[in-house]
Amino acid sequence: MLAGIRDILIIGTSRDINHYELMFDNGSRLGLRLSYAVQDHPRGISDAFLIGQEFISDRPICLALGDNMFYGAGFGDLVRKIGNSHDGASIFAVKVGDPSRFGVLNVSDEGYVVSVDEKPTSPQSDLAIPGFYFFDRKVSYLAKQLTPSRRGELEVTDLLNAYCAVNELSYQVLPRGISWFDMGTPDSLLEASNFVYSLEKRHNIVISCLEELAFRNGWIGETELYDFISGSPTSSYTNYIRSLLSNG
């Protein structure tokens, strides 16, 4: 939403996807166009491009993993800029101290992408790849060419290497002012939660308030905000949205 993206496909298990649909419906109250799809078995990240082939159609696509969080000034502008490039694939890269936990980007001395490794035991680089990817319109075609890995999944690293093989993989190192959290472990989830809690308390804001994002983007107006408040129990969240109407 920060990057102006309004057409969104949410993929989850049949157990979880119903909760999202009950909460957001078709997304119209947020000025979005939401679709839903089920992936009941862990067939890999690249499977999303087969599940979502009809949704993708002939358009470039952005894929965001649900256990990744980004925060920092200018991140929306950065995503918008990369998303406006419709050729090849683009990824972010972050220097980390434990690269073997992640997909790792290997680059030459000149800064060109050489390859991508999935959780290597002996990393050649300290550049981890966050779960936020940008692909052009041929991504579903290339995903169909992949073969499952030893763990039976269509690996996103294999897809990235397919783009790399034809020199169509570019990357952007995240600026120091933008924080990234991979919330794949209990400790990292707690770390991200404490980060958000601290910022919200200190600055009296709500991070990623969807209603605020939609309102600031001009996708919904005051009427929609009033409707949301009147239909929701009184809470610190609805009080924050009410303050948007008071302060503009």
C-alpha positions in Angstrom: 0.0 0.0 0.0 2.9 2.4 0.7 4.1 1.7 -2.8 0.7 2.3 -4.3 -0.1 -1.4 -4.9 -3.8 -2.1 -4.8 -4.3 -5.5 -6.5 -3.2 -8.1 -4.0 -3.4 -11.9 -3.9 -3.2 -13.4 -0.4 -2.0 -17.0 -0.4 -2.3 -19.2 2.7 -3.5 -22.5 4.1 -7.2 -23.4 3.9 -7.2 -23.1 7.8 -5.8 -19.5 7.7 -7.0 -18.0 4.5 -10.6 -17.9 5.8 -9.5 -15.6 8.7 -8.0 -13.1 6.2 -11.1 -13.2 4.0 -13.4 -12.6 7.0 -11.3 -9.7 8.1 -10.8 -8.0 4.8 -13.4 -9.4 2.4 -12.7 -8.0 -1.1 -10.6 -5.2 0.3 -12.9 -2.4 -0.9 -13.2 -0.8 2.5 -9.4 -0.1 2.2 -9.6 0.9 -1.5 -7.9 -2.5 -2.4 -8.8 -5.3 -4.7 -8.1 -8.5 -2.8 -8.1 -12.1 -4.1 -7.4 -15.3 -2.1 -5.8 -18.6 -3.0 -4.9 -21.7 -1.0 -1.6 -23.5 -0.6 -2.2 -26.4 1.8 1.2 -28.0 1.4 4.7 -26.3 1.6 5.6 -26.6 -2.1 8.0 -23.7 -2.0 7.9 -19.9 -2.5 8.0 -20.3 -6.3 4.8 -22.3 -6.2 3.1 -18.9 -5.6 3.6 -18.0 -9.2 1.8 -21.2 -10.3 -1.0 -20.7 -7.9 -1.3 -17.1 -8.9 -0.8 -17.5 -12.6 -4.2 -16.2 -13.5 -3.9 -13.3 -11.1 -0.5 -12.3 -12.5 -1.7 -12.6 -16.1 0.6 -10.5 -18.2 1.8 -8.1 -15.5 5.0 -7.6 -13.5 4.5 -8.8 -9.9 5.8 -8.2 -6.4 5.9 -11.1 -3.8 6.1 -10.3 -0.1 6.5 -13.1 2.5 4.2 -12.9 5.5 7.0 -13.4 8.1 9.1 -10.4 6.9 8.8 -6.9 8.2 10.4 -3.7 6.9 10.4 -0.3 8.5 12.1 3.0 7.7 11.6 6.3 6.0 11.5 6.2 2.3 10.9 2.4 2.0 7.6 2.9 0.1 9.3 5.2 -2.4 12.1 2.6 -2.8 9.6 -0.2 -3.5 7.7 2.0 -5.9 10.9 2.8 -7.8 11.9 -0.8 -8.1 8.4 -1.9 -9.0 8.3 0.5 -11.9 11.1 -1.5 -13.6 9.3 -4.1 -15.6 12.3 -6.1 -16.9 13.9 -9.1 -15.2 13.9 -9.7 -11.5 14.9 -7.4 -8.6 15.7 -8.2 -5.0 16.9 -6.5 -1.8 20.1 -7.5 0.0 21.0 -6.9 3.6 24.4 -7.5 5.3 23.9 -10.0 8.2 26.0 -11.8 10.7 24.4 -15.2 10.2 23.9 -15.6 6.4 23.5 -19.4 6.6 20.0 -18.8 7.8 18.9 -17.1 4.6 19.2 -17.2 0.9 22.5 -15.6 0.1 23.5 -13.3 -2.8 26.9 -13.8 -4.3 28.3 -10.8 -6.2 31.5 -10.2 -8.1 34.2 -7.6 -7.2 32.5 -5.3 -9.7 29.2 -5.7 -8.0 27.4 -8.0 -10.5 25.2 -10.8 -9.4 27.0 -14.2 -9.8 24.6 -16.6 -8.1 22.1 -17.2 -5.3 22.6 -19.9 -2.6 19.8 -21.3 -0.4 20.9 -21.4 3.3 24.5 -22.4 2.5 26.5 -24.1 5.2 29.6 -22.2 4.1 28.4 -18.8 2.8 30.5 -17.0 0.3 28.8 -13.7 1.1 27.2 -11.9 4.0 24.4 -10.5 1.8 21.1 -12.1 2.8 18.0 -11.8 0.6 14.9 -10.6 2.4 11.5 -12.1 1.5 10.5 -9.3 -0.9 10.9 -10.0 -4.6 10.0 -8.3 -7.9 9.5 -10.2 -11.1 8.6 -9.4 -14.7 5.7 -10.9 -16.6 7.5 -14.1 -17.5 7.8 -15.3 -13.9 5.0 -17.9 -14.1 6.5 -19.4 -17.3 10.0 -19.7 -15.6 8.4 -21.2 -12.4 6.9 -24.0 -14.5 10.4 -24.9 -15.7 11.7 -25.5 -12.1 12.1 -28.9 -10.6 11.5 -29.6 -6.9 14.5 -29.5 -4.6 15.6 -32.3 -2.3 13.0 -31.1 0.2 10.3 -31.3 -2.5 9.9 -27.6 -2.9 10.1 -25.1 -5.8 12.9 -22.9 -4.5 12.8 -19.2 -5.1 16.6 -19.3 -5.2 16.4 -21.5 -8.3 14.0 -19.0 -9.9 16.4 -16.2 -9.1 19.3 -18.1 -10.6 17.2 -18.6 -13.8 17.0 -14.8 -14.1 20.7 -14.6 -13.1 21.7 -17.0 -15.9 20.4 -14.5 -18.5 21.8 -11.5 -16.7 18.3 -10.3 -15.7 18.7 -10.3 -11.9 19.5 -6.9 -10.2 19.7 -6.0 -6.5 19.5 -3.1 -4.1 21.2 -3.1 -0.8 18.8 -1.8 1.8 19.9 1.6 3.2 21.0 1.7 6.8 17.9 3.7 7.8 15.6 0.8 6.9 15.2 -2.1 9.3 14.4 -5.6 8.2 13.1 -8.4 10.5 12.8 -12.0 9.4 10.3 -13.3 11.9 10.8 -17.0 11.3 11.8 -17.8 14.9 10.1 -17.0 18.2 13.1 -14.9 19.2 13.0 -12.9 16.0 9.2 -12.4 16.2 9.6 -11.1 19.8 12.4 -8.8 18.6 10.2 -7.3 15.9 7.3 -7.0 18.3 9.4 -5.1 20.8 10.7 -2.8 18.0 7.2 -1.9 17.0 6.0 -1.5 20.5 8.8 0.9 21.4 8.4 3.1 18.3 4.6 3.3 18.7 4.8 4.3 22.3 7.6 6.8 21.8 6.1 8.6 18.9 2.3 8.0 19.5 1.8 6.3 16.2 0.5 3.1 14.8 2.8 1.3 12.4 1.1 -0.1 9.3 -2.4 1.1 10.2 -4.1 0.0 7.0 -6.9 2.4 7.3 -4.5 5.3 7.7 -2.5 4.2 4.6 -5.7 4.0 2.6 -6.8 7.4 3.8 -3.4 9.0 3.2 -3.3 7.5 -0.3 -6.7 9.0 -1.1 -8.3 5.5 -1.7 -10.9 6.0 1.0 -12.4 9.1 2.6 -13.6 10.3 6.0 -16.9 8.4 5.5 -15.2 5.1 5.3 -13.1 5.9 8.4 -16.3 6.8 10.3 -18.0 3.6 9.2 -15.0 1.5 10.4 -15.0 3.2 13.8 -18.8 2.9 14.3 -18.7 -0.8 13.4 -15.7 -1.7 15.7 -15.4 -1.9 19.5 -13.7 1.0 21.2 -9.9 0.4 21.5 -6.6 2.1 21.2 -6.7 1.3 17.5 -10.0 2.9 16.8 -9.0 5.9 19.0 -6.0 6.3 16.8 -8.1 6.3 13.7 -10.5 8.8 15.3 -7.5 11.1 15.9 -6.8 11.0 12.1 -10.2 12.5 11.6 -9.6 15.1 14.2 -6.1 16.1 13.1 -6.3 15.4 9.3 
